Amino acid sequence: MRFSRRRILIDGTPSLVMAGEVHYFRLPRREWASRLDWLLDAGCNAVASYMPWLVHELPDGTIDLDGSTAEHRDVQTFLDLAEERDLLVIARPGPFVMAELKNEGIPYRIYEQHPHVHPVGWDGAPAPTRTIDYLSPDFLGEVDRWYAAIMPVLAGRVAAVQLDNEIGMLSWVSNTPDLTEVVLADFAEWAAERFDVHERYGRWPVGRSPEAPSLAFHHDLSDYMRSRYARYIAFLRERAQAYGVDGPFLINIHGTGDGRGRTYPIGISQLYRGYQGLPQLTSGSDHYLGDLTVGNVADLYVGNAFMAAVHDADQPLTSLEFEAGTGDYGEDLGRLVPPSALDLKVRLCLAQGNRLINYYLFAGGYNWPLDVPSGDGNDRIAFTGERHGFAAPIGPEGRPNLSYPALREVTRTVRGVAGLLADMDEEHDGLALGFVPDHYLTEYRHPGDSARAEVVADLERFRGMGGRDVLARALLLSGFSFPAVDVQAAELPPVLVLAGASTLAAAVQRRLADHVRSGGRLLLAGLLPQRDVDGAPCTILADALGLKPGPVVYGGADRFPSVRGESFEVRVDVLQPLTGAGETLVREVSSGAAVGVEVRAGAGRAIVLACDYPCHLDFWTGLLARLGVRPRHTHDAPAPGIVVTSTVDGAGRRLVHLLNVGPVDQSFVLRRDGEPLFGGSPIRLAARSGAMLPVGVGPVAWSTCELAGLTEDGVLLRRRYPGEAAAFAGPVRAPDGASVSLTPDGLTLVRWTCAPAEPGELAEVRCGP
């Protein structure tokens, strides 16, 4: 496996990798073959697994990888079984693996023999998690010992290796930066190379208890941690290569939670310097969004777009933990994710260019007892009890649950067109969503710093997808297909859409101002920035646009700010009056002050919407139309919930990707650049379903039936409804239950008037007289 042009090449051919996570170490050896066979039955062509240091190391420090002490340690036989089935292997050897294991998969011995590797945080308090100072020489020495054992076993036998797992996650979720004496000394050296530390921080050394306000210190500490993570990743890669593994390598990104992806970019912000621009190394997502709905579909889309924004021209999108089961992780029936969610999420990710998806967890198993009892109440390798993965499509006892049929269906569906998907790119609509990595440097805040808490709250409210997430949601549900761009470093596109917050670095404000003045167009939604990352007043962008922001007005229990655009009044939760140049588009109702304006600056234009306007799709498409951008795909669906994008390859073959994430069935006509697609035939999408419709693929000019594959003399189409049709460039033999006629433009039209025997029925259309 190699990475090139954001594709995964296998034996030089662009390929789609569909994997499932099977934990061999949680199953008896006799069960391994059956779990791999379930993967094959589902249509997967790869298997992934953690390889936990905790499991393979014995109490005396020796390492068993061949099962000589216990069969569940026999990773070599597991690799043999995968090879016999032509399954690619995605190896995940840590050193951290999480997976509900004790110590996150680190042997107890490491903490016992090197207690100093467990860091302290704010005010010298010990870290509440089982994290470790990643760059501690003693820890790195132990990691090298583990890699010296596991990497030669993997060399030449696996397709890719994930380096560690969720780097930086434990310190973020516990608000506990690593602040050992060694780390503080290293940070001091890092800061001294960049700033006059006494001038920037006031008191030096700052230490573990910064005096409030300490905005510059907090920002710089998080930025410094990026460099530590990058050095750690570089160490792991170098040692893996030293022991015979040449990659490619993967870094997984953490951050979804509570069914949302709003904090997901924190993981990107923490880790991107560790992989950005490095050959044969890319990032992969961890997706735990539960259901996919109108409310959170933009979370997934934007998460993928932000990942891609910091990739280079070769680094593909991947997903290393793609939530696949029922969601009943606590075995308490507190949540059940509908199986349709898996279908929707797979389709959306593949439409955005994901080349590898690893269903996590695909098969459950058991947590064996530790070699030495821990006295923690269960004495097993993990804290979930004896059984593990009870929500997985294949349960611990090897039986499929309600999520397996959906997984099998969507995997086999996409494998039917894998040759197309693997070499296609998403088509975009002439605008990009701005990604500000530093807006996500919010993982740490000293508990005594109220100024830091205020800045973080402001960023959390407005960054990324915009206030109430309306900005990104409106773009996606209006039909726009869009990438993201790193506004701190990348070349800015002609039209940029950015969620504004009160804090924005001076350098970024300057880039945006220069962009507009030189002819660029900007939609800034949220607040007009007024301060730099260190808290200093900074209005470079506002000054360039000729605007002066007033005090921010927030709604509350007895205050209901409202604004008026072109039509009626709408309630908002926050607004910022604007004075200065430009045409007023939106006004505050009570004062008449402008809160939305269009201004000209130099050769460019900007629209500043300083309020959290509701998700009225016509309003948002109208704003973008003023900047000269319209979605190429439009439709007349009666209710919100349709997501549409398209992918195309170098030969001009195209797939139109449609999702209905709404709760009702929909029928609509789809248009591209104003012209009806599919001969104007209506498209039907059941609630919570998707379709990939071909345009110019092989003999198919277009089809409202999903393409299931190409045959030697025709195509396979997947039928769901009566009235579906497909047009061909030449003659075809009429399939059962269909009529054949000619269209006005000379295409051969095949139309089925009867319903399929069952939804998803395959119909073969053969070409020729």
C-alpha positions in Angstrom: 0.0 0.0 0.0 1.2 3.5 -0.9 -0.2 7.0 -0.9 -0.2 9.2 -4.0 -2.5 12.0 -5.2 -4.7 11.5 -2.2 -5.3 7.9 -3.3 -4.4 4.6 -1.8 -2.4 2.5 -4.3 -2.3 -1.2 -4.0 0.1 -2.8 -6.5 0.1 0.6 -8.2 -3.7 0.7 -8.7 -6.0 3.2 -6.9 -8.0 1.1 -4.4 -10.7 1.4 -1.8 -9.9 -0.3 1.5 -12.9 -1.4 3.5 -11.7 -2.9 6.8 -13.2 -4.1 10.1 -11.6 -4.2 13.6 -11.2 -7.7 15.0 -9.3 -8.0 18.3 -7.6 -11.4 18.1 -6.4 -10.9 21.7 -10.0 -11.0 22.9 -10.9 -14.2 21.2 -9.8 -17.9 21.4 -7.5 -18.8 18.5 -10.1 -21.2 17.2 -12.5 -18.3 16.7 -10.2 -16.1 14.6 -11.0 -17.7 11.3 -14.7 -17.3 11.7 -14.4 -13.6 12.4 -12.3 -13.1 9.4 -14.8 -15.0 7.3 -17.6 -12.7 8.6 -15.4 -9.8 7.2 -15.3 -11.5 3.9 -19.0 -12.1 3.9 -19.6 -8.4 4.6 -17.5 -7.5 1.5 -14.4 -6.2 3.4 -11.0 -6.5 1.9 -9.0 -5.7 5.1 -8.8 -6.4 8.8 -7.5 -4.0 11.5 -6.5 -4.7 15.0 -4.8 -3.2 18.0 -1.8 -5.2 19.2 -1.6 -4.3 22.9 1.7 -4.0 24.7 -0.2 -4.8 27.9 -1.4 -8.1 26.5 1.8 -9.3 25.0 4.2 -8.4 27.8 4.5 -10.8 30.7 5.1 -9.7 34.3 8.8 -10.4 34.0 9.1 -8.0 31.0 9.4 -10.7 28.3 7.2 -10.4 25.2 5.1 -13.2 23.7 4.0 -12.8 20.1 3.7 -16.4 19.1 1.3 -17.7 21.7 3.8 -19.7 23.6 2.3 -18.6 27.0 -1.3 -18.0 25.9 -3.0 -18.6 22.6 -4.6 -15.1 22.5 -1.1 -13.7 22.2 -0.4 -15.5 18.9 -0.4 -12.5 16.6 1.7 -14.4 14.0 -1.0 -17.0 13.4 -3.7 -14.2 13.2 -1.6 -12.6 10.4 -1.3 -15.9 8.7 -5.0 -16.4 8.7 -5.6 -12.9 7.2 -3.0 -13.6 4.5 -4.7 -16.9 3.6 -7.9 -14.9 2.9 -6.1 -12.1 1.0 -7.1 -9.6 3.6 -5.0 -6.6 4.0 -3.9 -5.9 7.6 -4.0 -2.5 9.3 -1.8 -2.9 12.4 -2.3 -0.7 15.4 0.5 -1.6 17.9 0.4 1.5 20.1 2.2 1.9 22.4 -1.1 3.5 23.6 -4.1 1.7 22.2 -7.0 2.6 24.6 -9.7 0.1 23.6 -11.0 0.1 27.2 -7.9 -1.6 28.3 -6.3 -1.0 31.7 -3.6 1.7 31.5 -4.8 2.4 28.0 -2.8 -0.6 26.9 0.5 0.3 28.7 2.0 -2.5 30.9 1.7 -1.9 34.7 5.5 -2.4 34.9 6.1 0.9 33.1 4.4 2.9 35.8 6.0 0.8 38.6 9.5 1.0 37.4 9.3 4.6 36.0 6.8 6.4 38.2 8.1 9.8 37.1 6.7 9.3 33.6 3.2 9.9 34.9 3.1 13.7 34.6 1.7 16.5 36.8 -0.5 19.3 35.5 -1.9 22.6 36.7 -0.7 23.6 40.2 1.4 20.4 40.4 -1.6 18.0 40.6 -1.0 14.5 39.3 -2.7 13.7 36.0 -6.0 12.0 36.7 -5.6 9.7 33.7 -3.0 7.0 32.9 -1.3 9.3 30.5 2.5 9.4 30.2 5.0 12.2 29.3 5.4 11.1 25.7 9.0 12.3 25.4 10.3 11.1 28.7 13.6 9.3 27.8 12.7 6.3 30.0 9.3 5.9 28.3 10.9 6.2 24.9 13.4 3.6 25.8 10.6 1.2 26.8 8.7 2.0 23.6 11.8 1.2 21.6 12.0 -2.2 23.3 8.3 -2.9 22.5 8.8 -1.8 18.8 11.9 -4.0 18.6 9.7 -6.9 19.4 6.5 -6.2 17.4 7.7 -4.4 14.3 9.8 -7.3 12.9 6.7 -9.4 13.1 4.7 -6.9 11.1 7.4 -6.0 8.6 6.4 -7.2 5.1 3.1 -8.6 6.3 0.9 -5.6 6.9 -0.5 -2.9 4.6 -0.1 0.0 7.0 0.7 0.8 10.6 -1.0 3.2 12.9 1.5 5.0 15.2 0.2 5.2 18.8 -3.5 6.0 19.4 -5.3 9.3 20.0 -2.2 11.2 20.9 -2.9 14.1 23.3 -6.5 13.0 24.0 -6.0 12.1 27.6 -4.4 15.4 28.6 -7.1 17.4 26.7 -10.2 15.7 28.1 -8.8 16.0 31.6 -7.6 19.6 31.1 -4.1 18.5 32.4 -1.2 19.6 30.2 2.0 17.7 30.9 3.9 20.1 33.1 6.8 18.1 34.5 10.1 19.9 35.2 11.5 18.5 32.0 8.6 19.7 29.9 8.6 23.2 31.5 12.3 23.5 30.8 11.7 22.5 27.2 8.8 24.9 26.8 11.0 27.7 28.2 13.6 27.0 25.5 10.9 26.9 22.8 9.4 30.2 24.0 12.7 32.0 24.3 13.4 31.2 20.6 10.2 33.0 19.6 9.5 35.8 22.1 10.8 38.1 24.8 9.3 35.9 27.5 9.3 38.5 30.2 7.5 41.0 28.0 5.0 38.4 26.7 4.1 36.7 29.9 4.9 39.4 32.5 6.2 36.9 35.0 8.9 34.3 34.1 9.1 31.4 34.6 5.3 31.0 34.6 5.3 27.5 35.8 2.3 25.4 36.7 0.2 28.2 38.2 0.0 31.1 35.8 -1.4 34.4 37.1 -4.6 35.5 35.4 -5.0 36.7 32.8 -2.5 34.5 31.0 -3.9 34.4 27.5 -0.6 34.4 25.7 0.8 31.7 27.9 -2.2 29.4 27.3 -2.1 29.9 23.6 1.7 29.3 23.4 1.6 26.3 25.7 -0.9 24.6 23.4 1.1 25.6 20.3 4.2 24.2 21.9 2.5 20.9 22.7 2.0 20.5 18.9 5.7 20.4 18.5 6.0 17.8 21.2 3.5 15.6 19.6 5.2 16.0 16.2 8.5 14.9 17.8 6.9 11.9 19.4 5.3 10.9 16.1 8.7 11.3 14.3 10.4 9.1 17.0 7.8 6.3 16.5 8.1 6.4 12.8 11.9 6.3 12.8 11.9 3.4 15.2 9.3 1.5 13.2 11.4 1.9 10.1 14.5 0.9 12.0 12.9 -2.4 12.7 11.8 -3.1 9.2 8.4 -1.4 8.7 8.5 1.0 5.8 4.9 2.3 6.1 2.7 3.8 5.1 1.9 5.1 8.5 -1.4 6.5 10.0 -2.2 8.9 12.8 -5.8 8.8 14.2 -7.7 11.9 15.1 -9.9 12.0 18.2 -12.6 14.4 19.3 -16.2 13.5 18.6 -18.5 13.2 21.6 -22.2 13.1 22.5 -23.1 12.5 18.9 -21.4 15.6 17.7 -18.2 16.6 16.0 -17.9 20.2 17.2 -14.8 19.4 19.2 -13.3 17.1 16.6 -11.1 19.8 15.1 -9.2 20.0 18.4 -7.6 16.7 17.6 -6.6 18.0 14.2 -5.2 21.1 15.7 -3.2 19.1 18.2 -1.6 16.7 15.8 -1.5 18.1 12.3 2.1 19.3 12.5 3.1 15.7 13.2 2.0 14.5 9.8 1.4 17.5 7.5 3.4 17.2 4.4 5.3 14.1 5.4 5.6 11.3 2.8 3.7 8.1 3.3 2.0 9.4 6.5 -1.6 10.5 6.8 -4.4 11.1 9.3 -7.5 9.0 10.0 -10.7 9.9 11.7 -12.4 8.5 14.8 -16.1 8.9 14.2 -18.6 8.4 17.0 -21.5 10.5 15.9 -24.3 7.9 16.5 -27.1 8.7 14.1 -26.7 10.9 11.1 -29.4 13.6 10.9 -30.1 17.0 9.7 -28.6 18.2 12.9 -25.2 16.6 12.7 -24.6 15.8 9.1 -22.5 18.9 8.7 -20.3 17.8 11.6 -19.1 14.8 9.6 -18.8 16.7 6.4 -16.8 19.6 8.0 -14.7 17.2 10.0 -13.5 15.5 6.8 -13.0 18.8 5.1 -10.9 20.2 8.0 -8.8 17.0 7.9 -8.2 17.4 4.2 -7.4 21.1 4.6 -4.1 20.3 6.3 -3.2 17.3 4.1 -0.7 17.7 1.2 -1.4 16.7 -2.4 -0.6 13.0 -1.7 -2.2 12.4 1.7 -5.6 10.6 1.4 -8.5 10.8 3.9 -9.0 7.7 6.0 -11.2 6.7 8.9 -9.5 4.4 11.4 -12.4 4.1 13.9 -15.7 4.3 12.0 -18.5 3.6 14.4 -20.3 0.5 13.1 -22.5 -1.1 15.8 -25.6 -0.4 17.7 -24.2 2.2 20.0 -25.2 0.3 23.2 -21.7 0.5 24.6 -22.8 0.4 28.3 -25.1 -2.6 27.7 -27.9 -0.6 29.3 -30.0 0.1 26.2 -29.4 3.7 26.8 -28.9 4.3 23.1 -29.5 2.3 19.9 -28.2 3.8 16.6 -30.4 2.9 13.7 -28.6 0.7 11.1 -29.4 3.3 8.4 -26.9 5.7 10.0 -24.0 3.4 9.0 -25.1 3.5 5.4 -25.4 7.3 5.3 -22.0 7.9 7.0 -20.2 5.5 4.7 -21.7 7.1 1.6 -20.9 10.6 2.7 -17.3 9.8 3.7 -16.6 8.1 0.4 -18.1 11.0 -1.5 -15.6 13.2 0.2 -12.6 11.1 -0.8 -12.1 8.7 2.1 -10.1 5.8 0.7 -10.0 3.6 3.8 -12.8 2.9 6.3 -12.3 0.7 9.3 -15.5 -0.4 11.0 -14.9 -0.2 14.7 -15.6 -2.4 16.4 -16.5 -5.1 13.9 -16.4 -8.2 16.2 -16.6 -8.4 19.9 -14.8 -10.8 22.2 -13.6 -11.3 25.8 -11.3 -9.7 28.3 -9.0 -12.3 29.7 -7.7 -12.1 33.3 -4.4 -10.3 33.9 -1.4 -12.4 34.6 -1.1 -10.8 38.0 -4.3 -9.7 39.7 -4.7 -6.0 39.9 -7.2 -5.9 42.8 -9.3 -3.3 41.0 -12.5 -5.3 41.1 -12.3 -7.4 38.0 -8.6 -8.3 37.5 -9.1 -8.4 33.7 -7.2 -6.7 30.9 -10.1 -4.2 30.4 -12.6 -2.4 32.6 -15.7 -3.5 30.6 -16.2 -6.9 32.2 -15.7 -10.3 30.8 -17.5 -9.7 27.5 -16.4 -6.9 25.2 -17.8 -5.3 22.1 -21.4 -6.3 22.8 -22.5 -3.5 20.4 -20.4 -4.8 17.5 -22.1 -6.1 14.4 -20.6 -9.5 15.2 -21.0 -10.0 19.0 -18.6 -11.7 21.4 -20.2 -15.1 20.7 -19.9 -14.7 17.0 -23.5 -13.9 16.2 -24.6 -11.0 14.0 -26.7 -8.3 15.5 -29.2 -5.8 13.9 -26.4 -3.6 12.5 -24.7 -6.3 10.5 -27.1 -6.5 7.5 -26.8 -2.8 6.9 -23.0 -3.0 7.2 -22.9 -5.8 4.7 -25.3 -4.1 2.3 -23.4 -0.8 2.1 -20.0 -2.4 2.0 -21.0 -4.7 -0.9 -22.7 -1.7 -2.6 -19.6 0.5 -2.5 -17.3 -2.4 -3.4 -19.3 -2.8 -6.6 -18.1 0.7 -7.7 -14.8 0.7 -5.8 -12.8 1.0 -9.0 -14.6 4.3 -9.6 -14.6 5.7 -6.1 -11.0 4.9 -5.5 -9.9 7.2 -8.4 -12.5 10.0 -8.1 -12.4 13.5 -6.5 -15.3 15.5 -5.1 -16.4 18.4 -7.2 -16.7 21.7 -5.4 -18.7 24.8 -5.9 -16.3 27.7 -6.0 -16.1 28.5 -2.3 -14.2 27.1 0.7 -14.9 27.0 4.4 -12.2 28.6 6.5 -10.4 26.4 9.1 -8.5 28.3 11.8 -6.4 25.6 13.6 -5.6 28.1 16.4 -9.3 28.5 17.1 -9.1 25.0 18.5 -6.1 25.5 20.8 -8.6 25.4 23.7 -7.8 22.0 25.3 -6.2 23.7 28.3 -7.3 26.3 30.7 -6.1 27.0 34.2 -9.0 26.7 36.6 -8.3 30.1 38.1 -8.2 32.1 34.9 -11.6 33.6 34.2 -10.2 35.6 31.2 -9.1 32.4 29.6 -12.4 30.8 30.3 -14.2 33.7 28.6 -12.0 33.4 25.5 -12.5 29.7 25.3 -16.3 30.1 25.6 -16.3 32.6 22.8 -14.3 30.4 20.5 -16.4 27.4 21.3 -19.6 29.3 20.5 -18.6 30.8 17.1 -15.7 28.9 15.6 -15.7 26.3 12.8 -19.3 25.6 11.8 -20.5 29.0 13.1 -22.9 30.0 15.9 -25.4 27.2 16.5 -23.5 25.4 13.7 -25.8 27.2 11.2 -23.1 28.3 8.8 -21.9 24.9 7.8 -25.3 23.3 8.0 -26.8 25.9 5.7 -24.1 25.5 3.1 -24.5 21.7 3.1 -28.3 21.5 3.1 -28.5 24.2 0.4 -26.6 22.0 -2.0 -23.1 23.4 -1.7 -20.2 21.0 -2.0 -17.1 22.7 -0.5 -13.6 22.0 0.8 -12.0 23.7 3.7 -8.8 25.8 3.7 -6.3 26.5 6.4 -6.5 30.3 6.6 -3.4 30.5 8.7 -1.1 29.0 6.0 -2.8 28.0 2.7 -3.5 30.1 -0.3 -6.9 31.6 0.1 -9.6 30.8 -2.5 -11.5 33.4 -4.5 -14.5 33.1 -2.2 -14.0 32.3 1.5 -16.7 31.5 4.1 -15.5 31.9 7.7 -17.1 31.7 11.1 -15.9 34.7 13.0 -15.1 35.0 16.7 -13.9 37.8 18.9 -10.3 36.4 18.9 -8.3 36.1 15.7 -4.6 36.3 15.4 -3.2 39.6 13.9 -1.4 37.7 11.1 -4.6 35.9 10.1 -6.6 39.2 10.2 -3.9 40.7 7.9 -4.1 37.8 5.5 -7.9 38.2 5.3 -7.7 41.9 4.8 -5.1 41.6 2.0 -7.2 38.8 0.4 -10.2 41.1 0.2 -8.3 44.1 -0.9 -6.6 42.2 -3.7 -10.0 41.0 -5.2 -11.1 38.2 -2.9 -14.6 37.8 -1.6 -15.4 37.0 2.0 -18.5 35.9 4.0 -17.7 36.4 7.7 -20.5 35.1 9.9 -20.5 35.4 13.7 -18.5 38.2 15.2 -16.0 40.7 13.8 -12.7 39.9 15.6 -11.5 42.5 18.0 -8.4 40.9 19.7 -5.3 39.0 19.1 -4.6 35.6 20.7 -2.8 37.3 23.6 -5.8 39.4 24.4 -4.4 42.6 22.9 -6.9 44.8 20.9 -6.6 43.9 17.2 -9.0 45.3 14.6 -6.9 44.9 11.5 -9.7 43.2 9.5 -12.4 45.5 10.8 -10.3 48.6 9.8 -9.6 47.2 6.4 -13.3 46.7 5.8 -14.1 50.2 7.2 -16.3 48.8 10.0 -16.4 49.4 13.7 -18.0 46.7 15.9 -20.0 47.7 18.9 -20.6 45.9 22.2 -21.9 42.3 21.7 -25.5 41.8 22.7 -26.5 38.4 24.1 -30.0 37.0 24.6 -31.1 35.7 27.9 -34.1 34.9 30.1 -35.5 38.5 29.8 -33.8 39.7 26.6 -34.7 38.5 23.1 -32.5 40.2 20.4 -34.2 40.2 17.0 -33.1 41.2 13.6 -34.7 41.9 10.2 -33.3 41.0 6.8 -35.3 41.3 3.6 -38.5 39.9 5.0 -39.6 39.2 8.6 -38.1 39.6 12.0 -36.1 36.6 13.4 -34.9 35.9 16.9 -31.1 35.5 17.4 -29.1 34.7 20.5 -26.3 37.1 19.9 -25.6 40.1 17.7 -22.9 42.8 17.3 -23.9 46.2 15.9 -21.7 47.5 13.1 -21.1 51.1 12.0 -19.1 52.3 9.0 -19.2 51.8 5.3 -21.3 49.4 3.2 -24.8 48.4 2.3 -26.9 47.3 5.2 -28.4 43.8 4.7 -29.7 43.0 8.2 -30.7 45.3 11.0 -31.3 44.9 14.8 -35.0 45.5 15.3 -34.9 47.5 18.6 -32.1 49.9 17.6 -32.1 49.8 13.8 -28.3 49.2 14.0 -26.7 47.3 11.1 -25.7 43.8 12.0 -25.2 42.5 8.5 -23.4 44.6 5.8 -21.8 44.2 2.4 -18.7 46.3 1.9 -16.1 46.9 -0.8 -12.5 47.1 0.1 -9.9 47.6 -2.6 -10.8 45.2 -5.5 -12.8 42.8 -3.3 -16.0 42.5 -1.4 -17.0 41.2 2.0 -20.3 40.4 3.7 -20.2 40.5 7.5 -23.1 39.0 9.3 -22.6 39.8 12.9 -25.3 37.6 14.4 -26.3 34.0 14.6 -29.0 34.1 12.0 -31.2 31.0 11.8 -30.8 28.3 9.2 -33.1 29.7 6.5 -31.6 28.2 3.4 -32.9 30.8 1.0 -31.3 33.6 3.1 -27.9 32.0 3.1 -27.9 31.1 -0.6 -28.9 34.7 -1.2 -25.9 36.0 0.7 -23.5 33.8 -1.3 -25.2 34.7 -4.6 -24.3 38.4 -3.8 -20.7 37.1 -3.8 -21.2 35.4 -7.1 -21.4 31.8 -5.8 -24.3 29.3 -6.4 -24.5 25.6 -5.8 -24.2 23.7 -9.1 -26.7 21.1 -7.8 -30.2 22.3 -7.0 -33.4 20.4 -6.4 -37.1 20.8 -5.6 -37.4 18.5 -2.6 -40.3 19.6 -0.4 -38.4 19.3 2.9 -34.9 19.9 4.2 -32.6 17.0 4.5 -31.2 16.3 1.0 -27.4 16.4 0.7 -25.9 16.3 -2.8 -22.4 16.2 -4.1 -20.6 14.6 -7.0 -17.3 12.9 -7.7 -15.5 12.7 -11.1 -12.4 10.9 -12.4 -9.9 11.9 -15.0 -12.0 10.4 -17.8 -15.0 12.5 -16.9 -17.0 9.6 -15.4 -19.2 10.9 -12.6 -21.1 9.7 -9.7 -23.8 11.9 -8.2 -24.1 11.2 -4.4 -27.4 11.8 -2.8 -28.4 11.4 0.9 -31.7 12.0 2.5 -30.8 12.5 6.2 -34.3 13.8 6.9 -37.1 11.9 8.6 -39.5 11.7 5.5 -39.4 10.1 2.1 -38.7 12.6 -0.7 -39.2 12.8 -4.5 -37.5 15.6 -6.5 -35.9 16.6 -9.8 -32.2 17.3 -9.6 -30.6 20.0 -11.7 -27.0 20.8 -12.5 -26.2 24.4 -13.4 -29.9 24.9 -13.9 -30.4 22.0 -16.3 -32.4 18.9 -15.3 -30.3 15.8 -14.8 -31.4 12.3 -15.6 -33.7 13.5 -18.4 -35.8 15.3 -15.8 -36.9 12.0 -14.2 -37.8 12.3 -10.6 -35.6 10.7 -8.0 -37.1 9.0 -5.0 -35.2 8.7 -1.8 -36.7 7.1 1.3 -36.1 8.7 4.6 -32.5 8.1 5.8 -31.2 6.5 2.6 -28.7 7.3 -0.1 -27.8 6.6 -3.7 -24.9 6.9 -6.0 -26.2 7.6 -9.5 -23.9 7.3 -12.6 -23.5 9.9 -15.3 -21.3 8.9 -18.3 -20.0 5.7 -16.7 -19.3 3.1 -19.3 -22.3 2.6 -21.5 -24.6 4.4 -19.0 -25.4 8.0 -20.0 -27.3 8.4 -16.8 -29.5 6.3 -14.4 -31.8 7.0 -11.5 -31.0 3.4 -10.4 -27.9 3.1 -8.3 -24.9 1.6 -10.2 -24.0 -1.8 -8.7 -21.2 -2.7 -11.1 -20.0 -3.1 -14.6 -20.2 -6.4 -16.5 -18.5 -7.6 -19.6 -21.4 -6.6 -21.9 -23.4 -4.2 -19.7 -24.1 -3.0 -16.2 -25.8 -4.0 -13.0 -28.3 -1.5 -11.6 -29.8 -1.6 -8.1 -33.6 -1.0 -8.3 -35.7 0.3 -5.5 -38.9 1.9 -6.9 -41.2 1.7 -9.9 -40.6 4.4 -12.5 -36.8 4.3 -12.3 -35.0 4.8 -15.6 -31.6 4.5 -17.2 -30.3 6.0 -20.5 -27.6 4.3 -22.7 -25.5 5.6 -25.5 -26.2 2.6 -27.7 -28.7 -0.2 -28.1 -29.5 -2.5 -25.2 -31.5 -5.7 -24.8 -34.7 -5.1 -22.8 -34.4 -6.5 -19.3 -37.4 -8.2 -17.7 -40.2 -5.8 -16.7 -38.8 -2.8 -18.5 -39.7 -0.9 -21.7 -37.1 0.5 -24.1 -37.5 3.6 -26.2 -35.4 6.4 -27.7 -35.0 9.8 -26.1 -35.2 13.0 -28.2 -31.4 13.3 -28.0 -30.9 9.7 -29.4 -30.2 7.8 -26.1 -31.7 4.4 -25.5 -34.1 4.8 -22.5 -34.9 1.8 -20.3 -37.8 2.4 -17.8 -39.2 0.0 -15.3 -42.9 0.5 -14.5 -43.2 -2.2 -12.0 -41.8 -2.3 -8.5 -38.8 -4.5 -7.8 -39.5 -7.8 -6.1 -37.5 -6.4 -3.1 -35.7 -3.1 -2.5 -32.2 -3.2 -3.8 -32.9 -5.9 -6.4 -30.2 -6.1 -9.1 -31.2 -5.7 -12.7 -28.7 -6.5 -15.4 -28.9 -4.4 -18.6 -26.9 -5.9 -21.5 -25.7 -3.7 -24.3 -25.9 -4.5 -28.0 -28.7 -5.2 -30.5 
